[in-house]
């Protein structure tokens, strides 16, 4: 029977487990078939690999092959090779006579449309022999005709296990599984089995990669599409999929490399848009460059590849013109005419037209490069296009101009989109509101937020922003009324959620009554409160100071209990500290537009809440603030301020609050919030311009990152110390210590970014000491006490060793030996250097690429025994037995590494003897007896000496 094209799927259920044992056919022990070297499939008991044909013919035809099979086995018995290709008929001929007869009857009943009788017969066959592929296949067909897609899938799923090489059936099962249950692991299993049966099938590769993408397993999806790209090189559809996934995986450079390689291929074949690479692909490539902030490269590739797509690849003279894009001017040739190489008659005018999507991106890149005039020229081409078609480009242009600071021009493009009837994007109106606020047009900003609320009444953020506008506009009654309204409605919503029945149906979206009141209307100006007097402002400042001091005293009161880890005290401490930090962060005087501006005193201004807390908590805090300040208006303060304190607390106390708050957030809540608090402290001018305070902030940041096991952030923060204390060995030791304290530290430790950074540092050191110009050297960043750049006087041993460790961690032992050797020339008796060189040679000797394995082992042992000699000298000089024990253990471990266990045993025994005689009597001493005992026990156990293995275990390893 032919497999029907139905694409439905379900999990294995519904069948009676006593009648149908599906689990017996599931190969749950399979490794990932993508990395399997064998086509053999381990099945249960009687299951064997069947032929690949999926055709089902009448069982009676198998009888005609009996004599053929007999002659095949007869030939084998006489020493001849058996014939190949027995396939399906040989498989069916292997069934018993009873099964073949029953299968013939089932076929007849099925052809006669007597499905119930056919089902009874195939169920009888399955009870006799559960590995009969045609029976399971027919059972699935019967269930499908009955409309039971789940049981159809289960039957075919089991049939596929009976004939593992039938990749068509595995593919069908995968599609059915997806149709019935959506993306799921069962479908992945089916695709893996299909891929094992036919590893070169492009359809299987593609569908499995798409499924991994839908499941969010992006790394596996990327691997799948990469495999597909090898089968279909330079296929732009596949590359587009890979680019999307790589962007989510932050592997943008890899995506760029794939596109650049494809461009080289198509250019070498002179195919261009005719061969697969077109304007849409160039658009994706430029987008990738923009994500990487490679503005120059994006501009160059846009123009050069665009020129090639139009057939003007040889007009490279345009690349000589920097700073503008006159080559792509339309409707006006005045700028192109001054270029002497330009020949208007050589190419049609249409070949100088750039698609508007790419032109907008070209304008964005020009704006990022500071070429505002050229960028605006590109943006103006949008005026000739229909906004209803290219509204996304208008909005993207407005977003870019907003980010650049051209608020009025951004409003022009936002306004075009806003004038459309379908302009319902809240981001559009929110960005318009930002522009209006920046140019001082608070009334229009208010209208934008009101528009958002008219479209999305449940947009809490817009309501909060509107309340802030009311607050800074001295309309605190309206702000308080709005906040009170939101809080009340939120409570009403929570109460309704609690009383809603668990099985209650949800109404349609357009019929659900909103929990929010209609958008507020503007209060008449004559109802607004009058400005506060000078006396009232002074009272307000005094009240703020008193409140700040009271909260600080509360922090000090809670501090002992907080440090003991009492959760109630911790929560209360965090709430109080959060209020103080918010007051500080919302003070604009500490965050001027230019960080180089020194602190010149505090002036009370409108505040903006930036803390990451729940919406309800934010509203309650805003409500409390409005109630306190309702009678006062914040104005600029003209009198001089005390530059040593703020609200009654000196800045060292404020720094303590910030840092302790960040530490508590890291330990008990969200480290990302702690990073935000630390960033706020870094940007505050009262801390940034004080070296001691800045050091404390970065040290706290490093501590939080280590506590959070955030290796990436740890690596980034240590750059500050290595930057400010360049070529001072302790900072490099700090880096290694910090990285080893993180779970994922080893992977980040030797990643490409860190390797490049430290190589530049080494080049800078070599340049400073040799006086030779070295390409790629870093700048001298450390400062002496007199402010001059710190120039190293000697090669930094720790830096050389650190870079060598990075290379060795990446299995680059030969390059690592170069830097270990440089360190060895500086200090040949350093035990760690000798140990590192020995270990590098030893590991190199175990690699397949080694040229002379025995020589490298000999070199390794020479340095390792030199390391032991130095350790022994330390023991003799200072009596440090743990130093000698360490050396004995490492020598034994080296011999065990290369399989010379009989030579390793004496060194392990020596390490244990040192522990028994010299280290055990010293409590708290560093001891490797457990490691030595375990390795020794393993040697005895694997060499067939269980008595000694048990003796070592009982003496050292039993607790």
GIRA-V28062 format. One record per residue. N is the residue number from 0. SS is DSSP state (h for helix, s for strand, l for the rest). OMEGA is omega in whole degrees, 0 to 359 (NA if undefined). Layout:
BEGIN
n:ss:omega
N:SS:OMEGA
N:SS:OMEGA
END
This chain:
BEGIN
n:ss:omega
0:l:178
1:l:177
2:l:180
3:l:185
4:l:183
5:l:183
6:l:174
7:l:185
8:l:176
9:l:177
10:l:184
11:l:178
12:l:172
13:l:181
14:l:176
15:l:184
16:l:180
17:l:181
18:l:185
19:l:180
20:l:182
21:l:185
22:h:180
23:h:183
24:h:180
25:l:179
26:l:185
27:l:182
28:l:183
29:l:166
30:l:178
31:l:184
32:h:180
33:h:183
34:h:180
35:l:179
36:l:185
37:l:177
38:l:181
39:l:181
40:l:181
41:l:180
42:l:184
43:l:170
44:l:190
45:l:184
46:l:176
47:l:175
48:l:181
49:l:176
50:l:186
51:l:184
52:l:180
53:l:180
54:l:177
55:l:177
56:l:181
57:l:183
58:h:182
59:h:179
60:h:181
61:h:180
62:h:181
63:h:182
64:h:184
65:h:181
66:h:178
67:h:178
68:h:180
69:h:180
70:h:178
71:h:180
72:h:177
73:h:178
74:h:181
75:h:180
76:h:180
77:l:173
78:l:178
79:l:178
80:l:177
81:l:177
82:l:181
83:l:171
84:l:179
85:l:170
86:h:187
87:h:183
88:h:178
89:h:179
90:h:181
91:h:178
92:h:180
93:l:178
94:l:179
95:l:180
96:h:181
97:h:182
98:h:181
99:h:178
100:h:180
101:h:180
102:h:177
103:h:178
104:h:180
105:h:178
106:h:181
107:h:180
108:h:181
109:h:179
110:h:179
111:l:180
112:l:174
113:l:189
114:h:183
115:h:179
116:h:178
117:h:180
118:h:180
119:h:182
120:h:183
121:h:175
122:h:176
123:h:178
124:h:182
125:h:178
126:h:178
127:h:183
128:l:183
129:l:182
130:l:182
131:l:183
132:h:183
133:h:181
134:h:178
135:h:181
136:h:179
137:h:179
138:h:177
139:h:178
140:h:180
141:h:180
142:h:180
143:h:178
144:h:176
145:l:179
146:l:179
147:l:185
148:h:181
149:h:180
150:h:174
151:h:179
152:h:182
153:h:180
154:h:181
155:h:177
156:h:178
157:h:177
158:h:179
159:h:176
160:h:177
161:h:178
162:l:189
163:l:183
164:l:181
165:l:185
166:h:176
167:h:181
168:h:176
169:h:180
170:h:178
171:h:179
172:h:179
173:h:181
174:h:177
175:h:180
176:h:180
177:h:182
178:h:185
179:h:186
180:h:186
181:l:179
182:l:183
183:l:184
184:h:178
185:h:178
186:h:176
187:h:179
188:h:180
189:h:178
190:h:179
191:h:180
192:h:177
193:h:180
194:h:178
195:h:181
196:h:181
197:l:188
198:l:184
199:l:182
200:l:184
201:h:180
202:h:179
203:h:179
204:h:185
205:h:184
206:h:179
207:h:178
208:h:178
209:h:179
210:h:176
211:h:179
212:h:180
213:h:179
214:l:180
215:l:177
216:l:192
217:h:180
218:h:179
219:h:176
220:h:178
221:h:177
222:h:180
223:h:179
224:h:176
225:h:176
226:h:178
227:h:179
228:h:176
229:h:178
230:h:179
231:l:184
232:l:175
233:l:172
234:l:188
235:h:176
236:h:178
237:h:180
238:h:178
239:h:177
240:h:180
241:h:181
242:h:179
243:h:181
244:h:180
245:h:178
246:h:178
247:h:179
248:l:182
249:l:176
250:l:187
251:h:180
252:h:177
253:h:178
254:h:178
255:h:181
256:h:179
257:h:180
258:h:180
259:h:177
260:h:178
261:h:178
262:h:178
263:h:179
264:h:183
265:h:178
266:h:178
267:h:178
268:h:180
269:l:182
270:l:179
271:h:184
272:h:180
273:h:186
274:l:176
275:l:179
276:l:184
277:l:183
278:h:179
279:h:178
280:h:175
281:h:178
282:h:178
283:h:180
284:h:179
285:h:177
286:h:177
287:h:177
288:h:180
289:h:177
290:h:179
291:l:179
292:l:177
293:l:188
294:h:181
295:h:181
296:h:179
297:h:179
298:h:182
299:h:183
300:h:178
301:h:183
302:h:184
303:h:180
304:h:175
305:h:177
306:h:180
307:h:180
308:h:178
309:l:179
310:l:180
311:l:187
312:l:184
313:l:179
314:l:184
315:h:181
316:h:178
317:h:180
318:h:179
319:h:183
320:l:182
321:l:173
322:l:176
323:l:185
324:l:184
325:h:179
326:h:186
327:h:175
328:l:175
329:l:176
330:l:181
331:l:182
332:l:187
333:h:180
334:h:179
335:h:185
336:h:182
337:l:177
338:l:189
339:l:181
340:l:184
341:l:179
342:l:185
343:l:185
344:l:187
345:l:181
346:l:178
347:l:179
348:h:181
349:h:180
350:h:176
351:h:179
352:l:179
353:l:176
354:l:188
355:h:179
356:h:180
357:h:179
358:h:177
359:h:178
360:h:177
361:h:177
362:h:178
363:h:180
364:h:178
365:h:179
366:h:178
367:h:179
368:l:180
369:l:180
370:l:188
371:h:183
372:h:179
373:h:179
374:h:181
375:h:177
376:h:179
377:h:182
378:h:183
379:h:177
380:h:177
381:h:182
382:h:182
383:h:184
384:l:183
385:l:181
386:l:180
387:l:179
388:l:186
389:l:182
390:h:180
391:h:178
392:h:176
393:h:182
394:h:177
395:h:177
396:h:178
397:h:178
398:h:180
399:h:179
400:h:176
401:h:179
402:h:180
403:h:181
404:l:177
405:l:190
406:h:182
407:h:178
408:h:177
409:h:180
410:h:177
411:h:182
412:h:175
413:h:182
414:h:177
415:h:180
416:h:182
417:h:180
418:l:180
419:l:184
420:l:184
421:l:180
422:l:185
423:l:180
424:l:181
425:h:179
426:h:179
427:h:182
428:h:178
429:h:178
430:h:175
431:h:179
432:h:178
433:h:180
434:h:180
435:h:179
436:h:181
437:h:179
438:l:175
439:l:181
440:l:184
441:h:181
442:h:178
443:h:175
444:h:177
445:h:179
446:h:179
447:h:179
448:h:176
449:h:177
450:h:177
451:h:183
452:h:176
453:h:178
454:h:183
455:l:183
456:l:182
457:l:179
458:l:183
459:h:182
460:h:179
461:h:178
462:h:178
463:h:179
464:h:179
465:h:177
466:h:178
467:h:177
468:h:178
469:h:182
470:h:183
471:h:178
472:l:180
473:l:177
474:l:189
475:h:176
476:h:178
477:h:179
478:h:181
479:h:178
480:h:180
481:h:180
482:h:178
483:h:180
484:h:180
485:h:182
486:h:180
487:h:181
488:h:177
489:h:178
490:h:178
491:h:179
492:h:179
493:h:180
494:h:179
495:h:178
496:h:182
497:h:183
498:h:180
499:l:180
500:l:183
501:l:182
502:l:182
503:l:181
504:l:179
505:l:180
506:l:175
507:l:186
508:h:185
509:h:180
510:h:181
511:l:179
512:l:181
513:l:177
514:l:185
515:l:177
516:l:177
517:l:180
518:l:182
519:l:177
520:l:185
521:l:179
522:l:179
523:l:185
524:h:183
525:h:178
526:h:182
527:l:184
528:l:178
529:l:180
530:l:180
531:l:178
532:l:179
533:h:180
534:h:179
535:h:178
536:h:178
537:h:178
538:h:179
539:h:179
540:h:179
541:h:179
542:h:178
543:h:179
544:h:180
545:h:179
546:h:179
547:h:180
548:h:179
549:h:179
550:h:179
551:h:177
552:h:177
553:h:176
554:h:180
555:h:179
556:h:181
557:h:189
558:h:181
559:h:180
560:h:177
561:h:180
562:h:176
563:l:176
564:l:177
565:l:189
566:h:178
567:h:179
568:h:180
569:h:180
570:h:180
571:h:179
572:h:180
573:h:179
574:h:181
575:h:179
576:h:179
577:h:177
578:h:181
579:h:180
580:h:178
581:h:178
582:h:181
583:h:184
584:h:182
585:l:177
586:l:187
587:h:182
588:h:180
589:h:183
590:l:179
591:l:182
592:l:177
593:l:184
594:l:180
595:l:180
596:l:180
597:l:179
598:l:184
599:l:179
600:l:185
601:l:172
602:l:184
603:l:180
604:l:177
605:l:185
606:l:181
607:l:181
608:l:181
609:l:184
610:l:178
611:l:175
612:l:183
613:l:181
614:h:180
615:h:180
616:h:178
617:h:182
618:h:179
619:h:178
620:h:178
621:h:177
622:h:180
623:h:181
624:h:181
625:h:179
626:h:180
627:h:189
628:h:187
629:l:184
630:l:185
631:l:177
632:l:180
633:l:179
634:l:176
635:l:180
636:l:185
637:l:183
638:l:182
639:l:180
640:l:175
641:l:186
642:l:183
643:l:182
644:s:178
645:s:181
646:l:175
647:l:179
648:s:176
649:s:187
650:h:174
651:h:176
652:h:176
653:h:179
654:h:177
655:h:180
656:h:179
657:h:187
658:h:179
659:h:177
660:h:179
661:h:180
662:h:180
663:h:176
664:h:180
665:h:186
666:h:191
667:h:181
668:l:187
669:l:178
670:h:179
671:h:175
672:h:178
673:h:178
674:h:179
675:h:179
676:h:180
677:h:177
678:h:177
679:h:178
680:h:179
681:h:185
682:h:179
683:l:186
684:h:180
685:h:177
686:h:185
687:h:184
688:l:176
689:l:187
690:h:181
691:h:179
692:h:179
693:h:178
694:h:180
695:h:180
696:h:181
697:h:177
698:h:177
699:h:177
700:h:179
701:h:180
702:h:180
703:h:180
704:h:179
705:h:180
706:h:180
707:l:182
708:l:181
709:l:186
710:h:181
711:h:180
712:h:178
713:h:179
714:h:181
715:h:184
716:h:180
717:h:176
718:h:179
719:h:182
720:h:179
721:h:177
722:h:183
723:h:179
724:l:184
725:l:177
726:l:173
727:l:193
728:h:184
729:h:181
730:h:177
731:h:173
732:h:176
733:h:179
734:h:181
735:h:180
736:h:181
737:h:182
738:h:180
739:h:178
740:l:181
741:l:182
742:l:181
743:l:185
744:h:183
745:h:180
746:h:180
747:h:184
748:h:185
749:l:178
750:l:187
751:h:182
752:h:180
753:h:179
754:h:179
755:h:181
756:h:184
757:h:175
758:h:177
759:h:178
760:h:179
761:h:177
762:h:178
763:h:178
764:h:179
765:h:180
766:h:182
767:h:185
768:h:181
769:h:182
770:l:180
771:l:177
772:l:182
773:l:181
774:l:177
775:l:180
776:l:177
777:l:177
778:l:174
779:l:188
780:l:180
781:l:182
782:s:172
783:l:180
784:l:180
785:l:178
786:l:179
787:l:179
788:s:180
789:l:180
790:l:181
791:l:179
792:l:179
793:l:176
794:l:182
795:l:183
796:h:183
797:h:180
798:h:179
799:h:180
800:h:180
801:h:180
802:h:176
803:h:178
804:h:179
805:h:180
806:h:179
807:h:179
808:h:175
809:l:179
810:l:173
811:l:189
812:h:180
813:h:176
814:h:180
815:h:181
816:h:178
817:h:182
818:h:173
819:h:180
820:h:176
821:h:178
822:h:180
823:h:179
824:h:178
825:h:182
826:l:185
827:l:182
828:l:179
829:l:186
830:h:182
831:h:179
832:h:179
833:h:178
834:h:182
835:h:179
836:h:180
837:h:180
838:h:180
839:h:177
840:h:182
841:h:180
842:h:178
843:h:180
844:h:181
845:l:180
846:l:182
847:l:185
848:l:184
849:l:181
850:l:184
851:l:186
852:h:184
853:h:178
854:h:181
855:h:175
856:h:179
857:h:177
858:h:180
859:h:183
860:h:178
861:h:180
862:h:179
863:h:178
864:h:172
865:h:175
866:h:179
867:h:180
868:h:180
869:h:178
870:h:179
871:h:176
872:h:178
873:h:179
874:h:180
875:h:183
876:h:187
877:h:179
878:l:181
879:l:182
880:h:180
881:h:177
882:h:178
883:h:178
884:h:177
885:h:181
886:h:179
887:h:180
888:h:183
889:h:176
890:h:177
891:h:180
892:h:178
893:h:178
894:h:178
895:h:180
896:h:184
897:l:173
898:l:178
899:l:186
900:h:179
901:h:175
902:h:180
903:h:186
904:h:182
905:h:182
906:h:175
907:h:179
908:h:178
909:h:178
910:h:179
911:h:179
912:h:177
913:h:179
914:h:182
915:h:189
916:h:189
917:h:187
918:h:182
919:l:178
920:l:182
921:l:181
922:l:178
923:l:180
924:l:179
925:l:188
926:l:178
927:l:183
928:h:181
929:h:178
930:h:180
931:h:181
932:h:180
933:h:180
934:h:180
935:h:177
936:h:178
937:h:179
938:h:180
939:h:184
940:h:182
941:h:180
942:l:175
943:l:179
944:l:184
945:h:182
946:h:178
947:h:178
948:h:179
949:h:180
950:h:178
951:h:181
952:h:182
953:h:185
954:h:188
955:h:192
956:h:178
957:l:180
958:l:NA
END
